[in-house]
Amino acid sequence: MKNRQRLGIYIHIPFCVKKCAYCDFLSFPATKEVQEKYMSSLESDIKYCVSKYGARFDDYIVDTVFFGGGTPSYVSPQLIAGILKTLKSEFAFDENPEISIECNPGTIDDEKMRVYAESGFNRCSIGLQSVQDDLLKQIGRIHTFKEFEEGFSAARNAGFKNINIDVMSALPGQSVTDYVNGLNKIIEYKPEHISAYSLIVEEGTPVYEHPESFLPLPSEDDEREMYYETDRILKKAGFDRYEISNYSKKGFECRHNVGYWERKDYLGFGLGASSLFENVRMKNISDMNKYIGNAGKSDLYEDIEILTANDCMEEFMFLGLRMMKGVSSRRFLKLFNKNINDVYAEPLEENIKNNLLCKYRDDSGESWYCLTPHGIDISNTVMADFML
Ligand code: SF4
């Protein structure tokens, strides 16, 4: 049997009940009718892609699928299950795939979680963000903490043994004590995975356009403290930090996201979805009418970038250094037929000297480069040194 390469699949569901005040993702409210049309177009998009490029997927086996958004749990669970069924009939699947769905409290119930579990989903990611109802309201979330509790129980009752909770820090009006208490409360639910991000004020969002309505934002010192507390509290609770913002119990790292950071090939379907396939990055159109009008009839890419060898090496470093284990010299050599030291001698040496990177050997003798704690703090600066 030939050794097939791993392939990830991302499905974008762009619908949300209401736009959150900080959100710059491709997401918006839509009627049931639009949702149904979209889901049907998504199916046509997948089938068209396989009928046109299917021969190129013969060497691949799907080992992760991720339904993200938006709020996938906002649309009918039967339509979601239908798309997963289509994927399973169009692609060869690994016998133990990770199949994730993003869910938001207020849009989850027992019936939905049961349909997901029965159709093959085995991981769910719940967007809680904060345990405080006043803060949730302030940032425009549609749900309360109680609705999160109900959704979490629904997921467990349906049999989900791999649950992520998203949590945000540096929210308007949030104190360090609020955040610490909230994080401790979240741990009590015993999720297998926690993604912890701080609020980023993105241009074009209400938080950016009307800052006066979102005061007071925590000071830089408080923001830093929340960031350090995340690491301290989660490690103490038995979570392993495997990526700058992601913590998991042993064996529960998100395989799909690790695939992004390791630059494994993935196909994205749906509005605005991105793909990386054989060193070509593609992005789908973001216009809903064009998407629905053309799905199943033509390619839907609005952007195609053929990566050069240098682009690939840069991405290998930027993305790989996000993970705590860092980047492997052996893998670099295997992928690029070049020694990492011949390409990056200066930034490696300089960052090691400044205690921002460190070099270590694993049990097999393979050498790796990873960020130090200080390097994590200023990771963007370190990564910029690897531009060629
Ligand atoms: S639920 Fe998520 S995707 Fe939807 S508006 Fe809020 S932050 Fe954006």
Residues whose N, C-alpha, C, O or C-beta is under 5 A from the ligand:
A	BS01	SF4	C16 K18 K19 C20 C23 F25 S27 G69 G70 T71
